[in-house]
């Protein structure tokens, strides 16, 4: 990958990953406050956010950035 591709993917994945993590965290936290189990959509949203952000870290380790 070229450095330009890594930069563009970083912008895209971070723009999608950070809000996904925050949304999943807030969904889970509000459910726990109500005394309910954490909903599956909160776990899935957090998983997608983590995967996107970890892929950014992996891209930077492999192709330098």
PDB file of N, CA, C, O and CB in Angstrom:
ATOM      1  N   UNK A   1       0.839  -1.185   0.000  1.00  0.00           N
ATOM      2  CA  UNK A   1       0.000   0.000   0.000  1.00  0.00           C
ATOM      3  C   UNK A   1       0.882   1.247   0.000  1.00  0.00           C
ATOM      4  O   UNK A   1       1.979   1.266   0.558  1.00  0.00           O
ATOM      5  CB  UNK A   1      -0.953  -0.001   1.219  1.00  0.00           C
ATOM      6  N   UNK A   2       0.372   2.255  -0.631  1.00  0.00           N
ATOM      7  CA  UNK A   2       1.103   3.513  -0.641  1.00  0.00           C
ATOM      8  C   UNK A   2       0.765   4.304   0.617  1.00  0.00           C
ATOM      9  O   UNK A   2      -0.263   4.060   1.249  1.00  0.00           O
ATOM     10  CB  UNK A   2       0.775   4.334  -1.913  1.00  0.00           C
ATOM     11  N   UNK A   3       1.626   5.250   0.980  1.00  0.00           N
ATOM     12  CA  UNK A   3       1.321   6.078   2.156  1.00  0.00           C
ATOM     13  C   UNK A   3       0.002   6.849   2.023  1.00  0.00           C
ATOM     14  O   UNK A   3      -0.681   7.090   3.018  1.00  0.00           O
ATOM     15  CB  UNK A   3       2.453   7.058   2.397  1.00  0.00           C
ATOM     16  N   UNK A   4      -0.351   7.233   0.797  1.00  0.00           N
ATOM     17  CA  UNK A   4      -1.606   7.960   0.595  1.00  0.00           C
ATOM     18  C   UNK A   4      -2.799   7.046   0.886  1.00  0.00           C
ATOM     19  O   UNK A   4      -3.779   7.482   1.490  1.00  0.00           O
ATOM     20  CB  UNK A   4      -1.689   8.513  -0.851  1.00  0.00           C
ATOM     21  N   UNK A   5      -2.723   5.792   0.466  1.00  0.00           N
ATOM     22  CA  UNK A   5      -3.803   4.853   0.753  1.00  0.00           C
ATOM     23  C   UNK A   5      -3.940   4.612   2.255  1.00  0.00           C
ATOM     24  O   UNK A   5      -5.050   4.551   2.783  1.00  0.00           O
ATOM     25  CB  UNK A   5      -3.562   3.526   0.028  1.00  0.00           C
ATOM     26  N   UNK A   6      -2.813   4.479   2.930  1.00  0.00           N
ATOM     27  CA  UNK A   6      -2.847   4.280   4.380  1.00  0.00           C
ATOM     28  C   UNK A   6      -3.480   5.481   5.064  1.00  0.00           C
ATOM     29  O   UNK A   6      -4.271   5.321   5.993  1.00  0.00           O
ATOM     30  CB  UNK A   6      -1.430   4.038   4.931  1.00  0.00           C
ATOM     31  N   UNK A   7      -3.138   6.683   4.613  1.00  0.00           N
ATOM     32  CA  UNK A   7      -3.713   7.890   5.211  1.00  0.00           C
ATOM     33  C   UNK A   7      -5.223   7.974   4.986  1.00  0.00           C
ATOM     34  O   UNK A   7      -5.967   8.309   5.908  1.00  0.00           O
ATOM     35  CB  UNK A   7      -3.035   9.133   4.638  1.00  0.00           C
ATOM     36  N   UNK A   8      -5.677   7.674   3.779  1.00  0.00           N
ATOM     37  CA  UNK A   8      -7.105   7.729   3.493  1.00  0.00           C
ATOM     38  C   UNK A   8      -7.872   6.675   4.285  1.00  0.00           C
ATOM     39  O   UNK A   8      -8.940   6.959   4.829  1.00  0.00           O
ATOM     40  CB  UNK A   8      -7.350   7.543   2.001  1.00  0.00           C
ATOM     41  N   UNK A   9      -7.332   5.464   4.349  1.00  0.00           N
ATOM     42  CA  UNK A   9      -8.005   4.425   5.119  1.00  0.00           C
ATOM     43  C   UNK A   9      -8.016   4.750   6.606  1.00  0.00           C
ATOM     44  O   UNK A   9      -8.964   4.408   7.313  1.00  0.00           O
ATOM     45  CB  UNK A   9      -7.334   3.081   4.887  1.00  0.00           C
ATOM     46  N   UNK A  10      -6.968   5.409   7.080  1.00  0.00           N
ATOM     47  CA  UNK A  10      -6.933   5.830   8.475  1.00  0.00           C
ATOM     48  C   UNK A  10      -8.056   6.819   8.759  1.00  0.00           C
ATOM     49  O   UNK A  10      -8.763   6.696   9.759  1.00  0.00           O
ATOM     50  CB  UNK A  10      -5.572   6.452   8.818  1.00  0.00           C
ATOM     51  N   UNK A  11      -8.214   7.796   7.878  1.00  0.00           N
ATOM     52  CA  UNK A  11      -9.294   8.770   8.061  1.00  0.00           C
ATOM     53  C   UNK A  11     -10.662   8.098   8.031  1.00  0.00           C
ATOM     54  O   UNK A  11     -11.527   8.407   8.851  1.00  0.00           O
ATOM     55  CB  UNK A  11      -9.223   9.850   6.982  1.00  0.00           C
ATOM     56  N   UNK A  12     -10.853   7.190   7.098  1.00  0.00           N
ATOM     57  CA  UNK A  12     -12.145   6.522   6.965  1.00  0.00           C
ATOM     58  C   UNK A  12     -12.436   5.616   8.156  1.00  0.00           C
ATOM     59  O   UNK A  12     -13.514   5.689   8.746  1.00  0.00           O
ATOM     60  CB  UNK A  12     -12.187   5.714   5.677  1.00  0.00           C
ATOM     61  N   UNK A  13     -11.473   4.760   8.509  1.00  0.00           N
ATOM     62  CA  UNK A  13     -11.704   3.807   9.586  1.00  0.00           C
ATOM     63  C   UNK A  13     -11.838   4.489  10.942  1.00  0.00           C
ATOM     64  O   UNK A  13     -12.629   4.047  11.775  1.00  0.00           O
ATOM     65  CB  UNK A  13     -10.582   2.799   9.632  1.00  0.00           C
ATOM     66  N   UNK A  14     -11.086   5.549  11.176  1.00  0.00           N
ATOM     67  CA  UNK A  14     -11.214   6.259  12.454  1.00  0.00           C
ATOM     68  C   UNK A  14     -12.552   6.999  12.537  1.00  0.00           C
ATOM     69  O   UNK A  14     -13.165   7.072  13.602  1.00  0.00           O
ATOM     70  CB  UNK A  14     -10.046   7.254  12.637  1.00  0.00           C
ATOM     71  N   UNK A  15     -12.996   7.545  11.404  1.00  0.00           N
ATOM     72  CA  UNK A  15     -14.281   8.246  11.386  1.00  0.00           C
ATOM     73  C   UNK A  15     -15.445   7.291  11.633  1.00  0.00           C
ATOM     74  O   UNK A  15     -16.491   7.709  12.128  1.00  0.00           O
ATOM     75  CB  UNK A  15     -14.473   8.963  10.051  1.00  0.00           C
ATOM     76  N   UNK A  16     -15.276   6.029  11.299  1.00  0.00           N
ATOM     77  CA  UNK A  16     -16.326   5.040  11.553  1.00  0.00           C
ATOM     78  C   UNK A  16     -16.127   4.309  12.874  1.00  0.00           C
ATOM     79  O   UNK A  16     -17.100   3.969  13.547  1.00  0.00           O
ATOM     80  CB  UNK A  16     -16.377   4.037  10.422  1.00  0.00           C
ATOM     81  N   UNK A  17     -14.874   4.065  13.248  1.00  0.00           N
ATOM     82  CA  UNK A  17     -14.584   3.250  14.425  1.00  0.00           C
ATOM     83  C   UNK A  17     -14.820   3.944  15.752  1.00  0.00           C
ATOM     84  O   UNK A  17     -15.385   3.349  16.669  1.00  0.00           O
ATOM     85  CB  UNK A  17     -13.186   2.799  14.370  1.00  0.00           C
ATOM     86  N   UNK A  18     -14.396   5.193  15.868  1.00  0.00           N
ATOM     87  CA  UNK A  18     -14.571   5.911  17.138  1.00  0.00           C
ATOM     88  C   UNK A  18     -16.040   6.116  17.504  1.00  0.00           C
ATOM     89  O   UNK A  18     -16.420   5.835  18.641  1.00  0.00           O
ATOM     90  CB  UNK A  18     -13.877   7.258  17.069  1.00  0.00           C
ATOM     91  N   UNK A  19     -16.883   6.595  16.580  1.00  0.00           N
ATOM     92  CA  UNK A  19     -18.303   6.706  16.954  1.00  0.00           C
ATOM     93  C   UNK A  19     -18.940   5.348  17.264  1.00  0.00           C
ATOM     94  O   UNK A  19     -19.808   5.256  18.131  1.00  0.00           O
ATOM     95  CB  UNK A  19     -19.082   7.385  15.834  1.00  0.00           C
ATOM     96  N   UNK A  20     -18.517   4.305  16.565  1.00  0.00           N
ATOM     97  CA  UNK A  20     -19.073   2.978  16.848  1.00  0.00           C
ATOM     98  C   UNK A  20     -18.735   2.546  18.273  1.00  0.00           C
ATOM     99  O   UNK A  20     -19.588   2.008  18.979  1.00  0.00           O
ATOM    100  CB  UNK A  20     -18.541   1.939  15.837  1.00  0.00           C
ATOM    101  N   UNK A  21     -17.498   2.780  18.695  1.00  0.00           N
ATOM    102  CA  UNK A  21     -17.124   2.438  20.063  1.00  0.00           C
ATOM    103  C   UNK A  21     -17.926   3.247  21.082  1.00  0.00           C
ATOM    104  O   UNK A  21     -18.402   2.704  22.080  1.00  0.00           O
ATOM    105  CB  UNK A  21     -15.628   2.668  20.272  1.00  0.00           C
ATOM    106  N   UNK A  22     -18.071   4.531  20.828  1.00  0.00           N
ATOM    107  CA  UNK A  22     -18.806   5.385  21.768  1.00  0.00           C
ATOM    108  C   UNK A  22     -20.287   5.018  21.827  1.00  0.00           C
ATOM    109  O   UNK A  22     -20.879   5.012  22.907  1.00  0.00           O
ATOM    110  CB  UNK A  22     -18.652   6.854  21.374  1.00  0.00           C
ATOM    111  N   UNK A  23     -20.885   4.716  20.689  1.00  0.00           N
ATOM    112  CA  UNK A  23     -22.293   4.329  20.673  1.00  0.00           C
ATOM    113  C   UNK A  23     -22.481   3.002  21.397  1.00  0.00           C
ATOM    114  O   UNK A  23     -23.404   2.855  22.198  1.00  0.00           O
ATOM    115  CB  UNK A  23     -22.816   4.229  19.226  1.00  0.00           C
ATOM    116  N   UNK A  24     -21.613   2.041  21.118  1.00  0.00           N
ATOM    117  CA  UNK A  24     -21.718   0.749  21.801  1.00  0.00           C
ATOM    118  C   UNK A  24     -21.533   0.869  23.294  1.00  0.00           C
ATOM    119  O   UNK A  24     -22.227   0.210  24.069  1.00  0.00           O
ATOM    120  CB  UNK A  24     -20.707  -0.216  21.250  1.00  0.00           C
ATOM    121  N   UNK A  25     -20.591   1.715  23.705  1.00  0.00           N
ATOM    122  CA  UNK A  25     -20.358   1.931  25.136  1.00  0.00           C
ATOM    123  C   UNK A  25     -21.574   2.561  25.799  1.00  0.00           C
ATOM    124  O   UNK A  25     -21.980   2.140  26.882  1.00  0.00           O
ATOM    125  CB  UNK A  25     -19.126   2.816  25.352  1.00  0.00           C
ATOM    126  N   UNK A  26     -22.154   3.565  25.157  1.00  0.00           N
ATOM    127  CA  UNK A  26     -23.301   4.238  25.777  1.00  0.00           C
ATOM    128  C   UNK A  26     -24.520   3.322  25.811  1.00  0.00           C
ATOM    129  O   UNK A  26     -25.289   3.366  26.772  1.00  0.00           O
ATOM    130  CB  UNK A  26     -23.637   5.533  25.020  1.00  0.00           C
ATOM    131  N   UNK A  27     -24.716   2.494  24.786  1.00  0.00           N
ATOM    132  CA  UNK A  27     -25.833   1.538  24.810  1.00  0.00           C
ATOM    133  C   UNK A  27     -25.661   0.533  25.947  1.00  0.00           C
ATOM    134  O   UNK A  27     -26.611   0.229  26.668  1.00  0.00           O
ATOM    135  CB  UNK A  27     -25.941   0.795  23.460  1.00  0.00           C
ATOM    136  N   UNK A  28     -24.461   0.032  26.095  1.00  0.00           N
ATOM    137  CA  UNK A  28     -24.208  -0.930  27.164  1.00  0.00           C
ATOM    138  C   UNK A  28     -24.329  -0.320  28.539  1.00  0.00           C
ATOM    139  O   UNK A  28     -24.868  -0.940  29.457  1.00  0.00           O
ATOM    140  CB  UNK A  28     -22.849  -1.528  27.006  1.00  0.00           C
ATOM    141  N   UNK A  29     -23.832   0.886  28.684  1.00  0.00           N
ATOM    142  CA  UNK A  29     -23.875   1.548  29.992  1.00  0.00           C
ATOM    143  C   UNK A  29     -25.302   1.854  30.424  1.00  0.00           C
ATOM    144  O   UNK A  29     -25.663   1.669  31.586  1.00  0.00           O
ATOM    145  CB  UNK A  29     -23.061   2.834  29.959  1.00  0.00           C
ATOM    146  N   UNK A  30     -26.109   2.323  29.477  1.00  0.00           N
ATOM    147  CA  UNK A  30     -27.498   2.629  29.837  1.00  0.00           C
ATOM    148  C   UNK A  30     -28.267   1.358  30.186  1.00  0.00           C
ATOM    149  O   UNK A  30     -29.135   1.387  31.058  1.00  0.00           O
ATOM    150  CB  UNK A  30     -28.201   3.368  28.686  1.00  0.00           C
ATOM    151  N   UNK A  31     -27.964   0.250  29.525  1.00  0.00           N
ATOM    152  CA  UNK A  31     -28.634  -1.012  29.858  1.00  0.00           C
ATOM    153  C   UNK A  31     -28.216  -1.492  31.240  1.00  0.00           C
ATOM    154  O   UNK A  31     -29.052  -1.982  32.000  1.00  0.00           O
ATOM    155  CB  UNK A  31     -28.317  -2.090  28.805  1.00  0.00           C
ATOM    156  N   UNK A  32     -26.953  -1.363  31.573  1.00  0.00           N
ATOM    157  CA  UNK A  32     -26.474  -1.793  32.887  1.00  0.00           C
ATOM    158  C   UNK A  32     -27.090  -0.926  33.985  1.00  0.00           C
ATOM    159  O   UNK A  32     -27.418  -1.429  35.059  1.00  0.00           O
ATOM    160  CB  UNK A  32     -24.929  -1.729  32.953  1.00  0.00           C
ATOM    161  N   UNK A  33     -27.245   0.354  33.726  1.00  0.00           N
ATOM    162  CA  UNK A  33     -27.874   1.239  34.721  1.00  0.00           C
ATOM    163  C   UNK A  33     -29.322   0.846  34.999  1.00  0.00           C
ATOM    164  O   UNK A  33     -29.814   0.992  36.118  1.00  0.00           O
ATOM    165  CB  UNK A  33     -27.820   2.692  34.246  1.00  0.00           C
ATOM    166  N   UNK A  34     -30.000   0.344  33.958  1.00  0.00           N
ATOM    167  CA  UNK A  34     -31.384  -0.098  34.139  1.00  0.00           C
ATOM    168  C   UNK A  34     -31.458  -1.490  34.753  1.00  0.00           C
ATOM    169  O   UNK A  34     -32.547  -1.960  35.082  1.00  0.00           O
ATOM    170  CB  UNK A  34     -32.119  -0.084  32.805  1.00  0.00           C
ATOM    171  N   UNK A  35     -30.335  -2.145  34.911  1.00  0.00           N
ATOM    172  CA  UNK A  35     -30.307  -3.472  35.485  1.00  0.00           C
ATOM    173  C   UNK A  35     -30.572  -4.578  34.481  1.00  0.00           C
ATOM    174  O   UNK A  35     -30.887  -5.704  34.864  1.00  0.00           O
ATOM    175  CB  UNK A  35     -31.294  -3.556  36.578  1.00  0.00           C
ATOM    176  N   UNK A  36     -30.448  -4.268  33.204  1.00  0.00           N
ATOM    177  CA  UNK A  36     -30.674  -5.238  32.141  1.00  0.00           C
ATOM    178  C   UNK A  36     -29.331  -5.743  31.613  1.00  0.00           C
ATOM    179  O   UNK A  36     -28.306  -5.087  31.792  1.00  0.00           O
ATOM    180  CB  UNK A  36     -31.514  -4.615  30.998  1.00  0.00           C
ATOM    181  N   UNK A  37     -29.338  -6.896  30.968  1.00  0.00           N
ATOM    182  CA  UNK A  37     -28.088  -7.361  30.358  1.00  0.00           C
ATOM    183  C   UNK A  37     -27.719  -6.496  29.150  1.00  0.00           C
ATOM    184  O   UNK A  37     -28.573  -5.848  28.546  1.00  0.00           O
ATOM    185  CB  UNK A  37     -28.212  -8.840  29.933  1.00  0.00           C
ATOM    186  N   UNK A  38     -26.454  -6.503  28.822  1.00  0.00           N
ATOM    187  CA  UNK A  38     -25.979  -5.698  27.702  1.00  0.00           C
ATOM    188  C   UNK A  38     -26.567  -6.249  26.395  1.00  0.00           C
ATOM    189  O   UNK A  38     -26.440  -7.442  26.119  1.00  0.00           O
ATOM    190  CB  UNK A  38     -24.419  -5.688  27.650  1.00  0.00           C
ATOM    191  N   UNK A  39     -27.209  -5.389  25.589  1.00  0.00           N
ATOM    192  CA  UNK A  39     -27.836  -5.882  24.363  1.00  0.00           C
ATOM    193  C   UNK A  39     -26.800  -6.343  23.339  1.00  0.00           C
ATOM    194  O   UNK A  39     -25.659  -5.880  23.332  1.00  0.00           O
ATOM    195  CB  UNK A  39     -28.718  -4.798  23.754  1.00  0.00           C
ATOM    196  N   UNK A  40     -27.220  -7.252  22.488  1.00  0.00           N
ATOM    197  CA  UNK A  40     -26.326  -7.783  21.470  1.00  0.00           C
ATOM    198  C   UNK A  40     -25.840  -6.733  20.493  1.00  0.00           C
ATOM    199  O   UNK A  40     -24.709  -6.801  20.011  1.00  0.00           O
ATOM    200  CB  UNK A  40     -27.005  -8.873  20.723  1.00  0.00           C
ATOM    201  N   UNK A  41     -26.695  -5.758  20.198  1.00  0.00           N
ATOM    202  CA  UNK A  41     -26.276  -4.716  19.250  1.00  0.00           C
ATOM    203  C   UNK A  41     -25.159  -3.856  19.836  1.00  0.00           C
ATOM    204  O   UNK A  41     -24.327  -3.341  19.088  1.00  0.00           O
ATOM    205  CB  UNK A  41     -27.474  -3.829  18.863  1.00  0.00           C
ATOM    206  N   UNK A  42     -25.125  -3.694  21.148  1.00  0.00           N
ATOM    207  CA  UNK A  42     -24.047  -2.927  21.770  1.00  0.00           C
ATOM    208  C   UNK A  42     -22.734  -3.680  21.650  1.00  0.00           C
ATOM    209  O   UNK A  42     -21.699  -3.083  21.355  1.00  0.00           O
ATOM    210  CB  UNK A  42     -24.364  -2.635  23.249  1.00  0.00           C
ATOM    211  N   UNK A  43     -22.769  -4.990  21.875  1.00  0.00           N
ATOM    212  CA  UNK A  43     -21.555  -5.803  21.738  1.00  0.00           C
ATOM    213  C   UNK A  43     -21.075  -5.807  20.291  1.00  0.00           C
ATOM    214  O   UNK A  43     -19.877  -5.701  20.031  1.00  0.00           O
ATOM    215  CB  UNK A  43     -21.809  -7.248  22.217  1.00  0.00           C
ATOM    216  N   UNK A  44     -22.010  -5.930  19.352  1.00  0.00           N
ATOM    217  CA  UNK A  44     -21.641  -5.946  17.936  1.00  0.00           C
ATOM    218  C   UNK A  44     -21.044  -4.603  17.504  1.00  0.00           C
ATOM    219  O   UNK A  44     -20.060  -4.559  16.765  1.00  0.00           O
ATOM    220  CB  UNK A  44     -22.865  -6.281  17.072  1.00  0.00           C
ATOM    221  N   UNK A  45     -21.647  -3.523  17.969  1.00  0.00           N
ATOM    222  CA  UNK A  45     -21.148  -2.189  17.615  1.00  0.00           C
ATOM    223  C   UNK A  45     -19.751  -1.965  18.176  1.00  0.00           C
ATOM    224  O   UNK A  45     -18.886  -1.415  17.495  1.00  0.00           O
ATOM    225  CB  UNK A  45     -22.102  -1.101  18.131  1.00  0.00           C
ATOM    226  N   UNK A  46     -19.530  -2.385  19.407  1.00  0.00           N
ATOM    227  CA  UNK A  46     -18.194  -2.259  19.987  1.00  0.00           C
ATOM    228  C   UNK A  46     -17.194  -3.129  19.246  1.00  0.00           C
ATOM    229  O   UNK A  46     -16.052  -2.717  19.042  1.00  0.00           O
ATOM    230  CB  UNK A  46     -18.216  -2.633  21.468  1.00  0.00           C
ATOM    231  N   UNK A  47     -17.600  -4.320  18.841  1.00  0.00           N
ATOM    232  CA  UNK A  47     -16.709  -5.207  18.100  1.00  0.00           C
ATOM    233  C   UNK A  47     -16.305  -4.629  16.758  1.00  0.00           C
ATOM    234  O   UNK A  47     -15.143  -4.727  16.363  1.00  0.00           O
ATOM    235  CB  UNK A  47     -17.364  -6.545  17.895  1.00  0.00           C
ATOM    236  N   UNK A  48     -17.250  -4.028  16.057  1.00  0.00           N
ATOM    237  CA  UNK A  48     -16.940  -3.400  14.768  1.00  0.00           C
ATOM    238  C   UNK A  48     -15.998  -2.219  14.973  1.00  0.00           C
ATOM    239  O   UNK A  48     -15.038  -2.053  14.220  1.00  0.00           O
ATOM    240  CB  UNK A  48     -18.236  -2.936  14.056  1.00  0.00           C
ATOM    241  N   UNK A  49     -16.265  -1.403  15.982  1.00  0.00           N
ATOM    242  CA  UNK A  49     -15.396  -0.258  16.257  1.00  0.00           C
ATOM    243  C   UNK A  49     -13.978  -0.685  16.606  1.00  0.00           C
ATOM    244  O   UNK A  49     -13.008  -0.090  16.136  1.00  0.00           O
ATOM    245  CB  UNK A  49     -15.970   0.573  17.388  1.00  0.00           C
ATOM    246  N   UNK A  50     -13.863  -1.714  17.428  1.00  0.00           N
ATOM    247  CA  UNK A  50     -12.533  -2.200  17.797  1.00  0.00           C
ATOM    248  C   UNK A  50     -11.799  -2.773  16.591  1.00  0.00           C
ATOM    249  O   UNK A  50     -10.598  -2.552  16.430  1.00  0.00           O
ATOM    250  CB  UNK A  50     -12.638  -3.259  18.894  1.00  0.00           C
ATOM    251  N   UNK A  51     -12.517  -3.509  15.744  1.00  0.00           N
ATOM    252  CA  UNK A  51     -11.891  -4.093  14.555  1.00  0.00           C
ATOM    253  C   UNK A  51     -11.372  -3.013  13.619  1.00  0.00           C
ATOM    254  O   UNK A  51     -10.277  -3.136  13.070  1.00  0.00           O
ATOM    255  CB  UNK A  51     -12.882  -4.991  13.814  1.00  0.00           C
ATOM    256  N   UNK A  52     -12.157  -1.951  13.436  1.00  0.00           N
ATOM    257  CA  UNK A  52     -11.713  -0.866  12.561  1.00  0.00           C
ATOM    258  C   UNK A  52     -10.481  -0.159  13.122  1.00  0.00           C
ATOM    259  O   UNK A  52      -9.539   0.126  12.382  1.00  0.00           O
ATOM    260  CB  UNK A  52     -12.842   0.140  12.355  1.00  0.00           C
ATOM    261  N   UNK A  53     -10.482   0.124  14.411  1.00  0.00           N
ATOM    262  CA  UNK A  53      -9.352   0.827  15.002  1.00  0.00           C
ATOM    263  C   UNK A  53      -8.105  -0.051  15.077  1.00  0.00           C
ATOM    264  O   UNK A  53      -6.988   0.442  14.916  1.00  0.00           O
ATOM    265  CB  UNK A  53      -9.717   1.320  16.386  1.00  0.00           C
ATOM    266  N   UNK A  54      -8.289  -1.332  15.317  1.00  0.00           N
ATOM    267  CA  UNK A  54      -7.132  -2.233  15.311  1.00  0.00           C
ATOM    268  C   UNK A  54      -6.560  -2.399  13.906  1.00  0.00           C
ATOM    269  O   UNK A  54      -5.353  -2.577  13.745  1.00  0.00           O
ATOM    270  CB  UNK A  54      -7.521  -3.599  15.880  1.00  0.00           C
ATOM    271  N   UNK A  55      -7.416  -2.343  12.892  1.00  0.00           N
ATOM    272  CA  UNK A  55      -6.899  -2.413  11.526  1.00  0.00           C
ATOM    273  C   UNK A  55      -6.083  -1.172  11.181  1.00  0.00           C
ATOM    274  O   UNK A  55      -5.114  -1.257  10.427  1.00  0.00           O
ATOM    275  CB  UNK A  55      -8.048  -2.577  10.530  1.00  0.00           C
ATOM    276  N   UNK A  56      -6.470  -0.019  11.729  1.00  0.00           N
ATOM    277  CA  UNK A  56      -5.667   1.196  11.532  1.00  0.00           C
ATOM    278  C   UNK A  56      -4.281   1.015  12.150  1.00  0.00           C
ATOM    279  O   UNK A  56      -3.268   1.348  11.535  1.00  0.00           O
ATOM    280  CB  UNK A  56      -6.377   2.433  12.151  1.00  0.00           C
ATOM    281  N   UNK A  57      -4.248   0.489  13.364  1.00  0.00           N
ATOM    282  CA  UNK A  57      -2.959   0.262  14.027  1.00  0.00           C
ATOM    283  C   UNK A  57      -2.113  -0.739  13.239  1.00  0.00           C
ATOM    284  O   UNK A  57      -0.906  -0.552  13.090  1.00  0.00           O
ATOM    285  CB  UNK A  57      -3.175  -0.243  15.468  1.00  0.00           C
ATOM    286  N   UNK A  58      -2.739  -1.785  12.744  1.00  0.00           N
ATOM    287  CA  UNK A  58      -2.015  -2.791  11.966  1.00  0.00           C
ATOM    288  C   UNK A  58      -1.475  -2.212  10.666  1.00  0.00           C
ATOM    289  O   UNK A  58      -0.344  -2.503  10.276  1.00  0.00           O
ATOM    290  CB  UNK A  58      -2.921  -3.978  11.668  1.00  0.00           C
ATOM    291  N   UNK A  59      -2.279  -1.395   9.994  1.00  0.00           N
ATOM    292  CA  UNK A  59      -1.809  -0.763   8.757  1.00  0.00           C
ATOM    293  C   UNK A  59      -0.585   0.102   9.019  1.00  0.00           C
ATOM    294  O   UNK A  59       0.370   0.088   8.243  1.00  0.00           O
ATOM    295  CB  UNK A  59      -2.923   0.083   8.127  1.00  0.00           C
ATOM    296  N   UNK A  60      -0.617   0.848  10.106  1.00  0.00           N
ATOM    297  CA  UNK A  60       0.506   1.730  10.404  1.00  0.00           C
ATOM    298  C   UNK A  60       1.755   0.942  10.801  1.00  0.00           C
ATOM    299  O   UNK A  60       2.876   1.371  10.525  1.00  0.00           O
ATOM    300  CB  UNK A  60       0.127   2.698  11.516  1.00  0.00           C
ATOM    301  N   UNK A  61       1.563  -0.201  11.443  1.00  0.00           N
ATOM    302  CA  UNK A  61       2.720  -1.026  11.793  1.00  0.00           C
ATOM    303  C   UNK A  61       3.326  -1.679  10.552  1.00  0.00           C
ATOM    304  O   UNK A  61       4.548  -1.781  10.439  1.00  0.00           O
ATOM    305  CB  UNK A  61       2.319  -2.103  12.812  1.00  0.00           C
ATOM    306  N   UNK A  62       2.483  -2.120   9.626  1.00  0.00           N
ATOM    307  CA  UNK A  62       2.981  -2.830   8.454  1.00  0.00           C
ATOM    308  C   UNK A  62       3.530  -1.899   7.383  1.00  0.00           C
ATOM    309  O   UNK A  62       4.597  -2.157   6.825  1.00  0.00           O
ATOM    310  CB  UNK A  62       1.888  -3.673   7.870  1.00  0.00           C
ATOM    311  N   UNK A  63       2.821  -0.832   7.094  1.00  0.00           N
ATOM    312  CA  UNK A  63       3.213   0.024   5.996  1.00  0.00           C
ATOM    313  C   UNK A  63       3.754   1.374   6.441  1.00  0.00           C
ATOM    314  O   UNK A  63       4.033   2.229   5.601  1.00  0.00           O
ATOM    315  CB  UNK A  63       2.058   0.228   5.092  1.00  0.00           C
ATOM    316  N   UNK A  64       3.903   1.578   7.706  1.00  0.00           N
ATOM    317  CA  UNK A  64       4.469   2.833   8.223  1.00  0.00           C
ATOM    318  C   UNK A  64       3.588   4.021   7.910  1.00  0.00           C
ATOM    319  O   UNK A  64       2.968   4.097   6.850  1.00  0.00           O
ATOM    320  CB  UNK A  64       5.853   3.066   7.650  1.00  0.00           C
ATOM    321  N   UNK A  65       3.545   4.913   8.818  1.00  0.00           N
ATOM    322  CA  UNK A  65       2.683   6.067   8.561  1.00  0.00           C
ATOM    323  C   UNK A  65       3.091   7.246   9.380  1.00  0.00           C
ATOM    324  O   UNK A  65       2.471   8.306   9.288  1.00  0.00           O
ATOM    325  CB  UNK A  65       1.246   5.734   8.838  1.00  0.00           C
TER     326      UNK A  65
END
